[in-house]
Amino acid sequence: MIARLFLIACPLVTACGGFDHTAAPSLETILSDTPAQTLSEYGLFTDRAAETPANRVLAYDLVNPLFSDHAVKHRFVFVPGGEQAIYSDTDVFSFPVGTVLVKTFSFAPDMRTPETDRYKVETRLLIHKEDGWAAFPYIWNASGTEATYAPAGKQLNIDMIDPSGTPLGIRYAIPNKNQCKTCHQSGDSVLPIGPKARNLNHDGPTGFSQLSNWQARGIIDGVPAHPPVVPPVWETRLPVESRARAYLDINCAHCHKADGLASNSGLWLGWTETEPVKLGLGKHPTAAGRGSGGRSMVVEPGQPDQSILVFRMASDEAGIAMPELGRSVIDEDGLLLVREWIESLDGQE
């Protein structure tokens, strides 16, 4: 069983890096019917180039980030003063109207040292408006001082040394506004993906136990003593099955769930799923064709090369590759992890 991470309570908000009283984000701009044309208009950062957060804007991260062509991601959350999110053990927290979730995607010439000469490419905002969540993409200028609203998205050529030390050139896709909705679809609504207890339950970028810190700051209430947690996927001392399930949870389950875009596949890859067939074990695909690669099972226990899941993860061809959005190259480490998990099943169904 995976060990739970225990929270360390912060006795004082200031002891956890409490909010100061400098300029806060503009709630009027955040709740406007039309998106701001520049990121600066929201007032989320006091120094945009350095991503210095404004008052009540807090940096956070996830136990396991979704793979996006090796991009570095910096995340921030803003919850209006006097408001709190509602805690959930399993689902995304219910954030109040006016909440902004910020995610900046960056690259570096050598991704083995990603903070050296790092440059920002895009920032995505999820804003909880009066009528629900809305997604807004912004593209950074070359100097990294301003980002401009880009509802049509953009494609960029990016050259780097990848984390393995191999030269890599990618065609990086900044999604358009409708593509943002695709990944964040939950039934008829748009919802965040990452801010769940199991993804936040660790020491974050502020250096404190993240959920305790959020509660001490008044961002959320009702955090239990022992919230759920997923294992870090690259912690090889932990069981391969739990790490592979954690990888699929953050990379695939936002579409592969009962009310997600891929619900008609019958393949549901969330962390809390317990039915083997819904996890793909011994499951035949709902539709054959080139996406199956001639294979007959989504996950054939003990046989990764005969599993559709591996075939699609190992492809970078449009119409076959999974996930179908958010990557242009294969996540070789993630692919290896899922292969090892399927091999470990050894004929189980």
DOBA-99968 format. One record per residue (C-alpha): x, y, z; residue in one letter. Coordinates in pm, whole numbers, padded with zeros to 5 digits, always signed. Layout:
<pts>
XYZA...
</pts>
This chain:
<pts>
+00000+00000+00000M+00125+00347-00081I+00216+00543+00229A+00003+00850+00289R+00173+01187+00312L+00092+01346+00646F+00015+01716+00658L+00206+01952+00884I-00022+02229+01003A+00100+02588+00974C+00037+02762+01308P+00032+03106+01150L-00045+03216+00797V+00273+03424+00795T+00477+03120+00891A+00363+02959+00568C+00456+03256+00356G+00130+03444+00419G-00019+03695+00178F+00105+04051+00190D-00116+04351+00122H+00025+04478-00203T-00183+04520-00518A-00415+04228-00582A-00548+04103-00915P-00832+04294-01080S-01155+04108-01006L-01335+04337-01251E-01106+04221-01533T-01125+03859-01420I-01506+03856-01428L-01546+04066-01742S-01759+03920-02022D-01464+03961-02259T-01107+03836-02201P-00828+04087-02145A-00610+04136-02449Q-00291+04116-02243T-00199+03909-01939L-00085+04219-01751S-00441+04352-01734E-00539+04085-01483Y-00276+04200-01232G-00177+03842-01145L+00196+03925-01125F+00383+04222-00986T+00674+04130-01215D+00559+03935-01520R+00909+03859-01649A+00999+03691-01320A+00644+03563-01257E+00637+03728-00915T+00283+03662-00789P+00060+03947-00673A-00127+03946-00343N-00342+03633-00297R-00178+03464-00598V+00000+03148-00485L+00244+02923-00669A+00160+02554-00655Y+00247+02232-00835D+00130+01873-00872L+00282+01548-00750V+00291+01438-01116N+00262+01687-01403P+00100+01598-01734L+00357+01543-02010F+00361+01827-02266S+00662+01785-02497D+00902+01825-02199H+00771+02176-02120A+00839+02321-01775V+00516+02433-01609K+00471+02698-01342H+00128+02704-01179R-00050+02968-00972F-00392+02996-00810V-00590+03307-00718F-00899+03287-00499V-01078+03617-00420P-01050+03744-00064G-01320+03616+00169G-01393+03315-00055E-01286+02952-00016Q-01280+02638-00226A-01475+02334-00109I-01257+02031-00038Y-01316+01692-00204S-01131+01366-00142D-01171+01249-00501T-01273+01529-00739D-01139+01870-00836V-01208+02117-00557F-01514+02336-00604S-01360+02681-00643F-01560+03002-00597P-01648+03243-00877V-01351+03470-00947G-01091+03194-00906T-00810+03195-01162V-00586+02895-01231L-00268+02997-01413V-00029+02766-01598K+00279+02894-01782T+00464+02666-02026F+00835+02727-02073S+01136+02571-02241F+01513+02601-02211A+01790+02534-02466P+01900+02236-02256D+01613+02068-02073M+01856+01883-01849R+01887+02219-01669T+01539+02359-01739P+01569+02675-01527E+01885+02791-01708T+01794+03045-01978D+01431+02939-01947R+01191+03126-02174Y+00812+03145-02147K+00603+03035-02445V+00242+03047-02332E+00022+03099-02029T-00320+02938-02000R-00584+03080-01771L-00886+02896-01639L-01124+03151-01491I-01436+03069-01293H-01688+03314-01435K-02043+03366-01313E-02167+03109-01568D-01888+02852-01528G-01523+02797-01612W-01369+02949-01924A-01026+02892-02081A-00804+03164-02228F-00462+03110-02396P-00193+03384-02399Y+00131+03386-02601I+00447+03551-02463W+00658+03798-02656N+01026+03724-02722A+01144+03932-02426S+00914+03752-02182G+00760+04077-02059T+00404+04044-02190E+00164+03779-02317A-00117+03849-02562T-00455+03677-02591Y-00444+03419-02871A-00785+03250-02918P-00668+03094-03246A-00361+02935-03086G-00031+02904-03268K+00238+02655-03371Q+00604+02717-03292L+00929+02548-03389N+01130+02477-03076I+01479+02329-03062D+01626+02188-02743M+01842+01925-02584I+01584+01693-02429D+01615+01558-02071P+01799+01250-02199S+02064+01467-02367G+01938+01415-02724T+01895+01710-02964P+01525+01752-03038L+01323+01978-03264G+00948+01995-03208I+00648+02163-03363R+00491+02289-03043Y+00116+02357-03058A-00041+02629-02845I-00405+02521-02834P-00687+02737-02955N-00971+02822-02721K-01189+02531-02835N-00905+02281-02791Q-00867+02400-02432C-01230+02304-02379K-01169+01960-02530T-00933+01847-02255C-01129+02019-01978H-01469+01883-02082Q-01671+01722-01806S-02020+01649-01929G-02158+01979-02053D-01917+02181-01840S-01555+02291-01849V-01364+02202-01532L-01003+02211-01407P-00803+01889-01414I-00513+01907-01170G-00628+02065-00841P-00737+01749-00661K-00630+01646-00314A-00424+01350-00438R-00228+01570-00680N-00162+01853-00434L-00074+01652-00124N+00300+01714-00100H+00547+01992-00026D+00493+02251-00298G+00710+02530-00442P+00660+02745-00130T+00839+02474+00072G+00537+02385+00285F+00287+02101+00286S+00062+02234+00013Q-00284+02147+00144L-00201+02271+00494S-00067+02590+00339N-00384+02641+00133W-00599+02592+00440Q-00385+02827+00651A-00414+03094+00384R-00791+03057+00366G-00793+02922+00010I-00972+02605+00119I-01138+02464+00427D-01215+02116+00553G-00885+01942+00471V-00875+01614+00667P-00577+01491+00865A-00476+01236+00605H-00581+01333+00251P-00528+01089-00037P-00209+01104-00241V-00076+00949-00560V+00281+00817-00577P+00545+01011-00770P+00561+00820-01098V+00943+00819-01119W+00996+00694-00762E+01118+00347-00860T+01114+00217-00503R+00733+00217-00521L+00525-00054-00694P+00512-00024-01073V+00134-00073-01085E+00059+00223-00858S+00306+00445-01046R+00161+00351-01386A-00192+00412-01259R-00082+00753-01131A+00068+00833-01473Y-00252+00734-01655L-00459+00931-01405D-00292+01265-01476I-00220+01212-01848N-00531+01030-01970C-00818+01026-01721A-00945+01379-01797H-01079+01236-02127C-01108+00869-02030H-01385+00898-01770K-01761+00857-01761A-01832+01221-01856D-01514+01293-02053G-01453+01330-02425L-01353+00962-02458A-01638+00822-02251S-01768+00622-02549N-01447+00415-02541S-01553+00254-02214G-01190+00296-02105L-01179+00488-01778W-00829+00552-01646L-00884+00749-01326G-00694+00671-01006W-01009+00561-00823T-01129+00318-01093E-01133-00042-00967T-01299-00245-01244E-01028-00425-01448P-01223-00409-01776V-01276-00033-01746K-00900-00006-01697L-00857-00191-02027G-00751-00533-01892L-00878-00793-02134G-01104-00531-02291K-01177-00532-02663H-01194-00186-02825P-01537-00037-02889T-01425+00042-03246A-01152-00121-03451A-00956+00048-03728G-00611+00199-03760R-00615+00317-03400G-00602-00042-03281S-00291-00127-03483G-00436-00471-03553G-00442-00554-03182R-00750-00704-03018S-00721-00581-02658M-00668-00243-02499V-00444-00401-02236V-00342-00761-02292E-00198-00864-01955P+00167-00960-01978G+00184-00853-02345Q+00260-00481-02389P+00340-00519-02760D-00006-00665-02816Q-00182-00389-02619S-00359-00103-02798I-00273+00130-02509L+00101+00088-02573V+00059+00107-02952F-00115+00446-02926R+00122+00585-02664M+00416+00484-02885A+00282+00670-03189S+00324+01032-03293D+00093+00996-03592E-00225+01206-03598A-00532+00988-03553G-00336+00720-03368I-00130+00899-03103A-00272+00922-02754M-00314+01164-02594P-00426+01321-02920E-00371+01678-02796L-00089+01828-02592G+00210+01641-02729R+00398+01610-03058S+00667+01370-02936V+00649+01040-02752I+00690+01038-02376D+00948+00761-02371E+00969+00744-01991D+00591+00723-01955G+00573+00462-02228L+00837+00250-02055L+00649+00273-01724L+00320+00159-01879V+00498-00124-02063R+00651-00242-01734E+00309-00236-01568W+00146-00444-01842I+00435-00691-01832E+00388-00723-01455S+00023-00825-01499L+00144-01163-01630D-00184-01298-01765G-00412-01136-01508Q-00755-01016-01614E
</pts>
